Amino acid sequence: AAANSSDVTTFRDTDGAFIGFRFAGPAGAALFSLYQNIVIDRSGTTAYVASQRTNELLAIDIASAAVVDRIELGSKPSQLAIAETVEGRRTVLALCFGDATLAAVDVTDPSDLRLEHQTPIETPYPFFLEFANVAVTFDGSTAFVADGNQFVYAIDVATGETRGSVGTGFIPVTTSLFEDRGQRRLAVLNASSDSTSVTVLDVTNPAAMSIVSTTPLPKNLFVALNNVPRFSVDGRFVFVGASLSEILFTINVETG
């Protein structure tokens, strides 16, 4: 997604060949920002991106790069995630920092987008939600969002209800989810400049989330708000970069 030209371009990964692009409306209409992401459904046929100027979600056919549908969301949508159930239902979740909501759009039919519900994220600092990502379970049932204040929320994708919350530290922003044989763990980067830390949560039961470990990082450390913690393949470690301090940390999940 290009910020200046407000268009979306697709390429073949085999040879880098250009497929095409379509302006997302009239010139100057759509706006893509530096911190947004694009999500692609598991079929690999449709991509989704949000426009902050028009407060819309756009569905883009990957083969042609044509916009097949668009729908209005909350104010200033940024980070997206896609939830897919075994029954084939697809939902795009858009975190809107302008009004601190998580919008859920049924995208099962990309040419007929439907806004299902909007869940309020209670935070005194909604501007942090521009950088916060959304983690979704593989079965598409639950989404996890940090509020940029002190808490992480577990939200039911189908109903939009908040199923649980837990404190993780100061200014939690980005998260990463690990799933293995029914166990789910969430790594959270708390980006407070004077108490930066990484917290690992057991989120197997969204209604009873608990802290597995907390790792305080050096007090003189500076992370970027879009630094994202990542689990190792086996789930034993979390890797997190501090871009502004140019340091990478490896953290033992069990011991911190």
C-alpha positions in Angstrom: 0.0 0.0 0.0 1.5 3.3 -1.1 1.0 6.4 1.1 1.7 9.1 -1.4 -0.2 7.7 -4.4 -2.9 6.0 -2.3 -2.9 2.8 -4.4 -2.2 -0.9 -3.9 0.1 -2.9 -6.1 0.4 -6.6 -6.4 3.3 -8.8 -7.6 3.9 -12.4 -8.4 6.4 -13.9 -5.9 7.8 -16.2 -8.6 9.3 -13.6 -10.8 8.4 -10.2 -9.3 6.1 -9.5 -12.2 3.8 -6.5 -11.8 0.2 -7.4 -11.9 -1.6 -4.1 -11.6 -3.1 -1.5 -9.3 -6.3 0.5 -8.8 -6.6 3.8 -7.2 -8.7 3.5 -4.0 -11.2 6.1 -5.1 -10.6 9.6 -6.4 -7.2 11.2 -6.1 -6.6 12.3 -2.5 -9.5 10.2 -1.2 -7.8 7.2 0.5 -4.9 7.5 2.9 -2.6 4.8 3.9 -0.2 5.5 6.8 3.3 4.3 7.8 2.0 2.0 10.5 -0.8 0.2 8.8 -0.7 -3.4 7.6 -2.4 -5.4 4.9 -4.0 -8.8 5.6 -4.6 -11.6 3.1 -7.2 -14.4 3.6 -6.0 -18.0 3.7 -7.3 -18.6 0.2 -4.8 -16.1 -1.1 -7.4 -14.4 -3.3 -8.3 -11.2 -1.4 -6.3 -8.6 0.5 -7.7 -6.0 2.9 -6.4 -2.5 3.8 -7.9 0.4 5.7 -8.0 4.1 4.6 -7.6 6.5 7.5 -8.9 9.6 5.6 -12.2 7.9 4.6 -12.5 5.6 7.6 -13.0 2.6 5.3 -12.0 -1.0 4.9 -11.2 -1.9 1.2 -11.3 -5.5 -0.2 -8.8 -5.9 -3.0 -8.8 -8.8 -5.5 -5.2 -9.9 -5.6 -5.3 -11.3 -9.2 -6.3 -7.9 -10.6 -5.6 -5.5 -7.8 -9.2 -4.2 -8.2 -11.1 -2.8 -5.3 -14.1 -5.2 -5.1 -15.9 -3.6 -2.1 -15.4 -1.0 0.6 -17.2 -0.3 3.9 -17.1 2.5 6.5 -15.6 1.6 9.9 -14.9 3.6 13.0 -12.6 6.7 13.1 -9.0 6.3 11.8 -8.6 2.6 11.3 -5.0 1.3 11.4 -4.0 -2.2 12.2 -5.9 -5.2 10.8 -6.2 -8.9 11.5 -8.3 -11.6 9.9 -10.1 -14.4 11.7 -11.2 -17.5 9.9 -13.3 -20.3 11.4 -13.3 -24.0 10.3 -16.8 -23.3 8.9 -15.4 -20.8 6.4 -16.6 -17.6 8.1 -14.1 -14.8 7.6 -13.9 -11.6 9.8 -11.5 -8.7 9.4 -10.8 -6.9 12.7 -9.8 -3.2 12.4 -8.4 -1.3 15.3 -9.7 2.3 15.0 -7.6 4.7 17.1 -9.8 7.8 16.4 -12.7 6.4 18.5 -10.9 3.6 20.4 -12.9 0.7 18.9 -12.3 -2.7 17.4 -14.5 -3.0 14.3 -15.5 -6.5 13.1 -16.4 -6.8 9.4 -17.8 -10.0 7.9 -15.7 -10.6 4.7 -16.9 -14.1 3.9 -18.1 -12.7 0.6 -15.4 -10.0 -0.3 -17.8 -8.3 -2.7 -20.4 -7.8 0.1 -18.7 -6.5 3.2 -20.8 -6.2 6.3 -20.0 -4.4 9.6 -21.0 -6.8 12.4 -20.1 -4.8 15.5 -17.7 -2.3 17.1 -16.2 -3.1 20.5 -15.0 -0.1 22.6 -11.4 -0.3 24.0 -11.4 1.5 27.3 -8.2 3.5 27.3 -7.2 7.1 28.2 -4.6 7.0 25.5 -6.4 6.1 22.2 -3.5 7.4 20.1 -1.4 4.4 21.1 -3.9 2.2 19.2 -2.5 3.4 15.9 0.5 1.3 16.6 -1.1 -1.6 18.4 -1.6 -4.8 16.4 -4.4 -7.4 16.8 -3.6 -11.0 17.5 -6.2 -13.6 16.6 -6.4 -17.3 17.5 -6.1 -19.8 14.7 -9.7 -21.0 15.1 -10.9 -17.4 14.6 -12.7 -17.3 17.9 -10.8 -14.7 20.0 -8.8 -11.5 19.4 -6.3 -9.9 21.8 -5.7 -6.2 21.9 -3.4 -4.1 24.2 -4.9 -0.7 25.2 -1.7 1.4 25.4 -2.4 2.0 29.1 -2.0 -1.1 31.3 -4.3 -3.8 30.1 -4.7 -6.5 27.4 -8.3 -7.4 26.4 -9.6 -10.7 25.0 -12.5 -10.1 22.7 -15.0 -12.6 21.3 -14.8 -12.3 17.5 -18.4 -13.5 16.8 -20.1 -11.3 19.4 -17.7 -8.4 20.1 -18.0 -9.0 23.8 -14.9 -8.5 26.0 -14.3 -11.9 27.6 -11.4 -10.9 29.9 -8.7 -8.5 30.6 -5.4 -8.5 32.5 -2.8 -6.0 33.5 0.7 -6.4 31.9 2.7 -3.3 32.7 2.8 0.3 31.5 1.9 1.2 27.9 1.3 -2.3 26.4 1.2 -1.8 22.6 2.3 -4.8 20.5 1.5 -8.5 21.0 2.3 -11.9 19.5 0.4 -15.1 19.9 1.8 -18.7 20.2 -0.5 -21.8 20.0 0.5 -25.4 20.6 -1.8 -28.4 21.4 -4.5 -26.3 23.0 -2.2 -24.0 24.9 -2.1 -20.3 24.0 0.4 -17.7 25.1 0.6 -14.1 24.4 3.8 -12.0 24.5 3.2 -8.3 25.2 5.7 -5.4 24.8 5.2 -2.7 27.4 6.7 0.4 25.9 7.0 2.8 28.8 10.3 4.7 28.5 11.1 4.3 32.2 9.8 0.8 32.8 10.0 -1.1 29.4 9.2 -4.8 29.8 8.0 -7.9 28.1 5.1 -9.9 29.7 4.1 -13.4 28.7 0.5 -14.3 29.4 -1.3 -17.7 29.5 -4.4 -16.9 27.4 -5.7 -20.4 27.0 -8.8 -19.4 28.8 -9.6 -15.8 27.8 -11.8 -15.3 30.8 -8.9 -16.1 33.2 -5.7 -14.8 31.6 -2.7 -15.0 33.8 1.0 -13.9 33.8 3.6 -16.6 33.0 6.6 -14.3 33.3 7.6 -10.6 33.2 11.0 -9.4 32.0 12.0 -5.8 33.0 14.3 -4.3 30.3 17.1 -1.8 31.0 15.7 1.6 32.2 17.7 3.5 29.5 16.2 1.4 26.7 14.1 2.9 24.0 11.8 0.8 21.9 9.8 2.0 18.9 6.0 1.7 19.2 5.9 -0.6 16.2 8.5 -3.1 17.6 6.7 -6.5 17.9 7.7 -9.4 20.1 8.0 -12.8 18.4 8.0 -16.3 19.7 10.5 -18.9 18.6 9.0 -21.8 16.6 8.9 -24.1 19.7 7.5 -21.3 21.9 10.3 -21.5 24.4 11.7 -18.0 23.7 10.5 -14.5 22.8 12.6 -12.2 20.7 12.1 -8.5 20.8 14.0 -5.6 19.2 14.5 -2.2 20.6 14.9 -0.2 17.4 15.9 3.1 18.9 18.5 1.5 21.1 19.6 -0.9 18.4 19.4 -4.0 20.7 17.8 -7.5 20.3 16.8 -9.4 23.4 16.1 -13.2 23.7 13.8 -14.0 26.6 13.1 -17.3 28.2 9.3 -17.6 28.3 9.1 -19.7 31.6 11.7 -17.8 33.6 11.6 -14.3 32.1 
